[in-house]
Amino acid sequence: MKRYRPGLKSLTLYAIPITTLPEKLAELRQLESLTLSKSNLTSLPRHIGKLNQLQVLDLSYNPSLSLLPPQIGELHQLRELDLGMNALTALPNELEALEKLEHLYGEFNHLETLPKGIGGLKKVQKIKLSSNRLLSLPEGIGKLQNLKELFFG
């Protein structure tokens, strides 16, 4: 990945063995879809927040990914976030800033709690959190007026 195309709308790095994202990725300001599934990610850098046109972010199947940076909350255009099959123990509170988020997938992680501000996800329609360590849901979940499907347990 030596040369980037600034107007690139979609980037898929499926099963590419990388542990983190190069800082030059932040130059892809028009990027709307980023797939990093099965890429051996161990961390997500802070500069992920500079991809402010991103609508779809797929971070699934990265079993060493245990933490998301707070800058994930800067992805204000994000509509779909797939965090399934990772090692996440918590989701950042900044997730509540994703007001356009419609689908949140986080099944098969190690989540014990959810952010109290999850009720800020006003447009969310589907949340999949099956096969985690959640014992309860925060009260804010009741504020999700557009929620149609909730998978939990």
MDAnalysis code that builds the backbone (N, CA, C; Angstrom):
import MDAnalysis as mda
import numpy as np

u = mda.Universe.empty(459, n_residues=153, atom_resindex=np.repeat(np.arange(153), 3), trajectory=True)
u.add_TopologyAttr("name", ["N", "CA", "C"] * 153)
u.add_TopologyAttr("resid", np.arange(1, 154))
u.add_TopologyAttr("resname", ["MET", "LYS", "ARG", "TYR", "ARG", "PRO", "GLY", "LEU", "LYS", "SER", "LEU", "THR", "LEU", "TYR", "ALA", "ILE", "PRO", "ILE", "THR", "THR", "LEU", "PRO", "GLU", "LYS", "LEU", "ALA", "GLU", "LEU", "ARG", "GLN", "LEU", "GLU", "SER", "LEU", "THR", "LEU", "SER", "LYS", "SER", "ASN", "LEU", "THR", "SER", "LEU", "PRO", "ARG", "HIS", "ILE", "GLY", "LYS", "LEU", "ASN", "GLN", "LEU", "GLN", "VAL", "LEU", "ASP", "LEU", "SER", "TYR", "ASN", "PRO", "SER", "LEU", "SER", "LEU", "LEU", "PRO", "PRO", "GLN", "ILE", "GLY", "GLU", "LEU", "HIS", "GLN", "LEU", "ARG", "GLU", "LEU", "ASP", "LEU", "GLY", "MET", "ASN", "ALA", "LEU", "THR", "ALA", "LEU", "PRO", "ASN", "GLU", "LEU", "GLU", "ALA", "LEU", "GLU", "LYS", "LEU", "GLU", "HIS", "LEU", "TYR", "GLY", "GLU", "PHE", "ASN", "HIS", "LEU", "GLU", "THR", "LEU", "PRO", "LYS", "GLY", "ILE", "GLY", "GLY", "LEU", "LYS", "LYS", "VAL", "GLN", "LYS", "ILE", "LYS", "LEU", "SER", "SER", "ASN", "ARG", "LEU", "LEU", "SER", "LEU", "PRO", "GLU", "GLY", "ILE", "GLY", "LYS", "LEU", "GLN", "ASN", "LEU", "LYS", "GLU", "LEU", "PHE", "PHE", "GLY"])
u.atoms.positions = np.array([
    [0.817, -1.178, 0.000],
    [0.000, 0.000, 0.000],
    [0.865, 1.246, 0.000],
    [1.638, 1.416, -1.015],
    [2.530, 2.558, -1.088],
    [1.841, 3.794, -1.630],
    [0.900, 3.611, -2.533],
    [0.281, 4.742, -3.204],
    [-1.216, 4.759, -2.937],
    [-1.697, 5.877, -2.469],
    [-3.114, 6.020, -2.168],
    [-3.774, 6.885, -3.222],
    [-5.028, 6.635, -3.449],
    [-5.832, 7.439, -4.369],
    [-6.795, 8.249, -3.508],
    [-6.584, 9.558, -3.418],
    [-7.392, 10.385, -2.510],
    [-8.894, 10.275, -2.745],
    [-9.350, 10.009, -3.961],
    [-10.781, 9.925, -4.256],
    [-11.373, 8.549, -4.038],
    [-10.597, 7.600, -3.533],
    [-11.051, 6.231, -3.316],
    [-12.256, 6.205, -2.380],
    [-13.314, 5.488, -2.759],
    [-14.547, 5.406, -1.966],
    [-14.617, 4.140, -1.122],
    [-14.005, 3.047, -1.589],
    [-14.107, 1.773, -0.899],
    [-12.742, 1.082, -0.874],
    [-12.391, 0.541, 0.288],
    [-11.131, -0.174, 0.429],
    [-11.389, -1.443, 1.232],
    [-11.002, -2.575, 0.652],
    [-11.153, -3.867, 1.323],
    [-9.770, -4.482, 1.483],
    [-9.408, -4.745, 2.735],
    [-8.152, -5.419, 3.053],
    [-8.501, -6.706, 3.798],
    [-9.247, -7.554, 3.141],
    [-9.717, -8.804, 3.718],
    [-8.572, -9.803, 3.807],
    [-8.341, -10.309, 4.999],
    [-7.321, -11.333, 5.251],
    [-5.914, -10.880, 4.863],
    [-5.650, -9.596, 4.966],
    [-4.307, -9.057, 4.740],
    [-3.635, -8.986, 6.115],
    [-2.495, -9.636, 6.297],
    [-1.883, -9.704, 7.628],
    [-1.225, -8.382, 8.065],
    [-2.044, -7.469, 8.591],
    [-1.528, -6.227, 9.153],
    [-1.975, -6.141, 10.604],
    [-1.178, -5.534, 11.465],
    [-1.550, -5.425, 12.869],
    [-2.096, -4.042, 13.215],
    [-1.773, -3.042, 12.427],
    [-2.315, -1.702, 12.612],
    [-2.392, -1.013, 11.260],
    [-3.007, 0.138, 11.218],
    [-3.190, 0.854, 9.955],
    [-2.127, 1.930, 9.789],
    [-1.572, 2.046, 8.606],
    [-0.578, 3.100, 8.377],
    [-1.227, 4.483, 8.465],
    [-0.465, 5.453, 8.912],
    [-0.992, 6.806, 9.074],
    [-1.425, 7.424, 7.747],
    [-0.823, 7.004, 6.659],
    [-1.188, 7.536, 5.345],
    [-2.634, 7.204, 4.965],
    [-3.203, 6.222, 5.614],
    [-4.597, 5.864, 5.341],
    [-5.521, 7.053, 5.614],
    [-5.142, 7.915, 6.535],
    [-5.951, 9.085, 6.883],
    [-6.087, 10.065, 5.719],
    [-5.267, 9.908, 4.687],
    [-5.345, 10.766, 3.508],
    [-6.533, 10.417, 2.609],
    [-7.144, 9.277, 2.851],
    [-8.286, 8.836, 2.041],
    [-9.562, 9.482, 2.567],
    [-9.654, 10.777, 2.446],
    [-10.747, 11.564, 3.032],
    [-12.106, 11.290, 2.396],
    [-12.149, 10.689, 1.211],
    [-13.421, 10.388, 0.542],
    [-13.893, 8.959, 0.798],
    [-13.119, 8.204, 1.557],
    [-13.422, 6.799, 1.809],
    [-14.764, 6.652, 2.521],
    [-15.640, 5.828, 1.955],
    [-16.966, 5.590, 2.519],
    [-17.101, 4.191, 3.118],
    [-16.293, 3.248, 2.654],
    [-16.374, 1.877, 3.133],
    [-14.968, 1.319, 3.342],
    [-14.729, 0.777, 4.538],
    [-13.428, 0.209, 4.866],
    [-13.647, -1.155, 5.510],
    [-13.129, -2.195, 4.855],
    [-13.222, -3.565, 5.365],
    [-11.835, -4.034, 5.760],
    [-11.693, -4.390, 7.027],
    [-10.419, -4.877, 7.569],
    [-10.624, -6.231, 8.235],
    [-11.565, -6.985, 7.734],
    [-11.920, -8.274, 8.294],
    [-10.778, -9.276, 8.128],
    [-10.555, -10.070, 9.181],
    [-9.520, -11.120, 9.188],
    [-8.140, -10.572, 8.840],
    [-7.810, -9.425, 9.393],
    [-6.533, -8.778, 9.048],
    [-5.496, -8.833, 10.154],
    [-5.753, -9.522, 11.243],
    [-4.820, -9.626, 12.364],
    [-4.588, -8.306, 13.085],
    [-5.549, -7.400, 13.023],
    [-5.410, -6.119, 13.720],
    [-5.292, -6.345, 15.220],
    [-4.355, -5.641, 15.831],
    [-4.226, -5.666, 17.288],
    [-4.681, -4.343, 17.888],
    [-4.686, -3.300, 17.058],
    [-5.151, -1.997, 17.528],
    [-5.658, -1.180, 16.349],
    [-6.447, -0.198, 16.685],
    [-6.962, 0.736, 15.695],
    [-6.381, 2.099, 16.060],
    [-5.679, 2.739, 15.142],
    [-5.010, 4.002, 15.489],
    [-5.979, 5.167, 15.634],
    [-5.508, 6.208, 16.307],
    [-6.325, 7.409, 16.520],
    [-6.691, 8.083, 15.209],
    [-5.832, 7.976, 14.200],
    [-6.122, 8.672, 12.945],
    [-7.301, 8.059, 12.181],
    [-7.913, 7.012, 12.719],
    [-9.127, 6.471, 12.097],
    [-10.215, 7.550, 12.087],
    [-10.189, 8.441, 13.056],
    [-11.186, 9.499, 13.160],
    [-11.131, 10.512, 12.036],
    [-10.052, 10.535, 11.289],
    [-9.919, 11.477, 10.166],
    [-10.690, 11.015, 8.926],
    [-11.157, 9.783, 8.926],
    [-11.920, 9.254, 7.792],
    [-13.383, 9.652, 7.975],
    [-13.640, 10.947, 7.936],
    [-14.941, 11.469, 8.332],
    [-16.058, 11.265, 7.313],
    [-15.795, 10.623, 6.182],
    [-16.855, 10.276, 5.228],
    [-17.237, 8.795, 5.325],
    [-16.571, 8.079, 6.212],
    [-16.775, 6.638, 6.341],
    [-18.209, 6.325, 6.767],
    [-18.851, 5.436, 6.011],
    [-20.216, 5.009, 6.310],
    [-20.266, 3.557, 6.786],
    [-19.314, 2.750, 6.337],
    [-19.258, 1.331, 6.708],
    [-17.845, 1.012, 7.176],
    [-17.752, 0.437, 8.374],
    [-16.462, 0.016, 8.913],
    [-16.604, -1.416, 9.405],
    [-15.875, -2.319, 8.775],
    [-15.912, -3.741, 9.127],
    [-14.575, -4.121, 9.749],
    [-14.586, -4.355, 11.047],
    [-13.393, -4.766, 11.790],
    [-13.538, -6.196, 12.309],
    [-14.429, -6.960, 11.740],
    [-14.734, -8.299, 12.248],
    [-13.583, -9.284, 12.053],
    [-13.615, -10.310, 12.881],
    [-12.657, -11.429, 12.812],
    [-11.209, -10.979, 12.973],
    [-10.966, -10.145, 13.963],
    [-9.609, -9.756, 14.357],
    [-9.463, -10.135, 15.832],
    [-9.164, -11.396, 16.129],
    [-9.224, -11.905, 17.495],
    [-8.250, -11.263, 18.484],
    [-7.317, -10.455, 18.019],
    [-6.412, -9.753, 18.935],
    [-6.815, -8.303, 19.154],
    [-7.882, -7.874, 18.513],
    [-8.357, -6.501, 18.670],
    [-9.188, -6.415, 19.952],
    [-8.648, -5.741, 20.969],
    [-9.313, -5.706, 22.269],
    [-9.748, -4.309, 22.706],
    [-9.399, -3.293, 21.929],
    [-9.683, -1.924, 22.335],
    [-9.927, -1.051, 21.115],
    [-10.894, -0.155, 21.223],
    [-11.157, 0.822, 20.171],
    [-10.774, 2.198, 20.695],
    [-10.172, 3.040, 19.866],
    [-9.814, 4.379, 20.338],
    [-11.053, 5.272, 20.439],
    [-11.011, 6.280, 21.284],
    [-12.155, 7.190, 21.401],
    [-12.467, 7.913, 20.094],
    [-11.494, 8.021, 19.209],
    [-11.688, 8.707, 17.928],
    [-12.706, 8.006, 17.039],
    [-13.120, 6.814, 17.395],
    [-14.167, 6.133, 16.632],
    [-15.436, 6.990, 16.645],
    [-15.604, 7.790, 17.682],
    [-16.756, 8.667, 17.794],
    [-16.735, 9.847, 16.834],
    [-15.627, 10.046, 16.131],
    [-15.504, 11.129, 15.157],
    [-16.015, 10.716, 13.778],
    [-16.412, 9.485, 13.626],
    [-16.900, 8.976, 12.339],
    [-18.396, 9.265, 12.224],
    [-18.745, 10.528, 12.117],
    [-20.132, 10.973, 12.198],
    [-21.023, 10.505, 11.054],
    [-20.456, 10.022, 9.954],
    [-21.266, 9.520, 8.835],
    [-21.487, 8.015, 8.919],
    [-20.894, 7.363, 9.912],
    [-20.937, 5.908, 10.016],
    [-22.363, 5.404, 10.175],
    [-22.727, 4.450, 9.314],
    [-24.055, 3.836, 9.350],
    [-23.991, 2.376, 9.802],
    [-22.854, 1.728, 9.542],
    [-22.712, 0.312, 9.915],
    [-21.330, 0.093, 10.514],
    [-21.312, -0.538, 11.690],
    [-20.071, -0.854, 12.387],
    [-20.097, -2.323, 12.762],
    [-19.171, -3.097, 12.193],
    [-19.095, -4.532, 12.472],
    [-17.857, -4.803, 13.312],
    [-18.083, -5.193, 14.559],
    [-17.017, -5.492, 15.508],
    [-17.054, -6.952, 15.932],
    [-17.765, -7.783, 15.207],
    [-17.939, -9.178, 15.587],
    [-16.659, -9.991, 15.559],
    [-16.577, -10.962, 16.465],
    [-15.486, -11.940, 16.507],
    [-14.128, -11.297, 16.811],
    [-14.107, -10.399, 17.789],
    [-12.867, -9.784, 18.247],
    [-12.669, -10.116, 19.719],
    [-11.828, -9.367, 20.402],
    [-11.576, -9.596, 21.829],
    [-11.937, -8.355, 22.646],
    [-12.918, -7.607, 22.189],
    [-13.309, -6.372, 22.863],
    [-13.943, -6.664, 24.215],
    [-13.491, -5.939, 25.242],
    [-14.070, -6.083, 26.578],
    [-15.008, -4.918, 26.891],
    [-14.878, -3.836, 26.124],
    [-15.734, -2.655, 26.324],
    [-15.810, -1.882, 25.018],
    [-16.828, -1.065, 24.915],
    [-16.971, -0.145, 23.790],
    [-16.756, 1.258, 24.336],
    [-16.084, 2.113, 23.577],
    [-15.821, 3.462, 24.092],
    [-17.103, 4.278, 24.246],
    [-17.127, 5.139, 25.255],
    [-18.282, 6.009, 25.477],
    [-18.549, 6.902, 24.273],
    [-17.518, 7.218, 23.519],
    [-17.646, 8.092, 22.358],
    [-18.517, 7.491, 21.258],
    [-18.829, 6.231, 21.378],
    [-19.701, 5.563, 20.407],
    [-21.057, 6.263, 20.303],
    [-21.486, 6.878, 21.379],
    [-22.786, 7.541, 21.384],
    [-22.837, 8.730, 20.425],
    [-21.699, 9.222, 19.966],
    [-21.663, 10.344, 19.022],
    [-22.016, 9.916, 17.600],
    [-22.147, 8.626, 17.358],
    [-22.431, 8.114, 16.016],
    [-23.938, 8.174, 15.754],
    [-24.433, 9.362, 15.579],
    [-25.878, 9.595, 15.469],
    [-26.510, 9.003, 14.218],
    [-25.722, 8.683, 13.198],
    [-26.278, 8.100, 11.971],
    [-26.173, 6.576, 11.945],
    [-25.580, 5.996, 12.983],
    [-25.380, 4.545, 13.025],
    [-26.719, 3.820, 13.009],
    [-26.855, 2.881, 12.071],
    [-28.076, 2.087, 11.937],
    [-27.878, 0.638, 12.368],
    [-26.669, 0.098, 12.153],
    [-26.389, -1.308, 12.474],
    [-25.100, -1.405, 13.276],
    [-25.181, -2.044, 14.430],
    [-24.025, -2.280, 15.289],
    [-23.932, -3.779, 15.536],
    [-22.848, -4.361, 15.065],
    [-22.616, -5.794, 15.251],
    [-21.429, -5.971, 16.188],
    [-21.628, -6.693, 17.260],
    [-20.559, -6.906, 18.221],
    [-20.610, -8.282, 18.843],
    [-21.142, -9.254, 18.116],
    [-21.260, -10.594, 18.661],
    [-19.888, -11.272, 18.774],
    [-19.820, -12.228, 19.700],
    [-18.616, -13.029, 19.934],
    [-17.402, -12.170, 20.294],
    [-17.573, -11.351, 21.332],
    [-16.490, -10.583, 21.932],
    [-16.444, -10.957, 23.412],
    [-15.891, -10.086, 24.230],
    [-15.830, -10.306, 25.675],
    [-16.471, -9.129, 26.409],
    [-17.466, -8.515, 25.780],
    [-18.108, -7.339, 26.352],
    [-18.813, -7.682, 27.658],
    [-18.518, -6.897, 28.691],
    [-19.168, -7.076, 29.985],
    [-20.200, -5.993, 30.246],
    [-19.981, -4.816, 29.663],
    [-20.910, -3.698, 29.809],
    [-21.005, -2.961, 28.482],
    [-22.004, -2.115, 28.400],
    [-22.176, -1.234, 27.243],
    [-22.105, 0.198, 27.732],
    [-21.726, 1.129, 26.867],
    [-21.674, 2.531, 27.297],
    [-23.048, 3.014, 27.763],
    [-23.076, 3.797, 28.821],
    [-24.338, 4.326, 29.342],
    [-25.037, 5.196, 28.310],
    [-24.252, 5.841, 27.448],
    [-24.816, 6.738, 26.442],
    [-25.290, 6.052, 25.178],
    [-25.458, 4.746, 25.218],
    [-25.877, 4.025, 24.010],
    [-27.222, 4.534, 23.498],
    [-27.991, 5.163, 24.359],
    [-29.266, 5.738, 23.960],
    [-29.119, 6.890, 22.979],
    [-27.901, 7.389, 22.811],
    [-27.640, 8.457, 21.845],
    [-27.627, 7.982, 20.408],
    [-27.661, 6.684, 20.196],
    [-27.667, 6.131, 18.841],
    [-29.095, 6.187, 18.295],
    [-29.531, 7.356, 17.983],
    [-30.938, 7.634, 17.644],
    [-31.455, 6.871, 16.421],
    [-30.580, 6.552, 15.468],
    [-31.043, 5.909, 14.233],
    [-30.804, 4.405, 14.207],
    [-30.214, 3.869, 15.267],
    [-29.870, 2.451, 15.250],
    [-31.130, 1.602, 15.140],
    [-31.076, 0.640, 14.222],
    [-32.191, -0.264, 13.978],
    [-31.886, -1.692, 14.412],
    [-30.597, -2.055, 14.353],
    [-30.220, -3.435, 14.665],
    [-28.949, -3.424, 15.505],
    [-28.997, -4.151, 16.616],
    [-27.830, -4.339, 17.475],
    [-27.692, -5.836, 17.711],
    [-26.525, -6.376, 17.361],
    [-26.242, -7.794, 17.586],
    [-25.110, -7.896, 18.607],
    [-25.424, -8.436, 19.776],
    [-24.448, -8.562, 20.852],
    [-24.435, -9.966, 21.444],
    [-24.863, -10.941, 20.691],
    [-24.899, -12.323, 21.168],
    [-23.492, -12.818, 21.495],
    [-23.423, -13.765, 22.405],
    [-22.176, -14.437, 22.785],
    [-21.127, -13.461, 23.310],
    [-21.528, -12.677, 24.297],
    [-20.638, -11.799, 25.043],
    [-20.784, -12.154, 26.522],
    [-20.275, -11.307, 27.382],
    [-20.373, -11.533, 28.829],
    [-21.321, -10.526, 29.484],
    [-22.235, -9.997, 28.719],
    [-23.174, -8.999, 29.225],
    [-24.180, -9.640, 30.166],
    [-24.336, -9.043, 31.329],
    [-25.328, -9.527, 32.283],
    [-26.560, -8.645, 32.304],
    [-26.407, -7.422, 31.803],
    [-27.542, -6.502, 31.758],
    [-27.301, -5.475, 30.658],
    [-28.349, -4.743, 30.356],
    [-28.276, -3.677, 29.369],
    [-28.474, -2.348, 30.079],
    [-27.806, -1.289, 29.634],
    [-28.004, 0.013, 30.278],
    [-29.408, 0.549, 30.021],
    [-29.874, 1.411, 30.910],
    [-31.218, 1.980, 30.781],
    [-31.401, 2.708, 29.461],
    [-30.335, 3.302, 28.943],
    [-30.406, 4.063, 27.703],
    [-30.894, 3.255, 26.515],
    [-30.824, 1.940, 26.609],
    [-31.261, 1.093, 25.500],
    [-32.755, 1.312, 25.227],
    [-33.494, 1.719, 26.245],
    [-34.916, 1.972, 26.087],
    [-35.219, 3.248, 25.307],
    [-34.222, 4.081, 25.084],
    [-34.404, 5.331, 24.332],
    [-34.228, 5.144, 22.831],
    [-33.889, 3.953, 22.413],
    [-33.621, 3.688, 20.994],
    [-34.942, 3.469, 20.262],
    [-35.541, 4.547, 19.824],
    [-36.877, 4.512, 19.235],
    [-36.936, 3.780, 17.899],
    [-35.837, 3.723, 17.157],
    [-35.835, 3.065, 15.850],
    [-35.352, 1.619, 15.910],
    [-35.017, 1.140, 17.103],
    [-34.501, -0.219, 17.261],
    [-35.571, -1.241, 16.886],
    [-35.234, -2.093, 15.922],
    [-36.156, -3.130, 15.458],
    [-35.689, -4.519, 15.865],
    [-34.356, -4.704, 15.956],
    [-33.809, -6.015, 16.287],
    [-32.694, -5.859, 17.301],
    [-32.775, -6.635, 18.378],
    [-31.746, -6.660, 19.402],
    [-31.416, -8.118, 19.692],
    [-30.192, -8.489, 19.438],
    [-29.729, -9.853, 19.708],
    [-28.787, -9.760, 20.896],
    [-29.147, -10.449, 21.957],
    [-28.445, -10.327, 23.227],
    [-28.538, -11.663, 23.935],
    [-27.453, -12.102, 24.528],
    [-27.509, -13.346, 25.282],
    [-26.357, -14.242, 24.961],
])
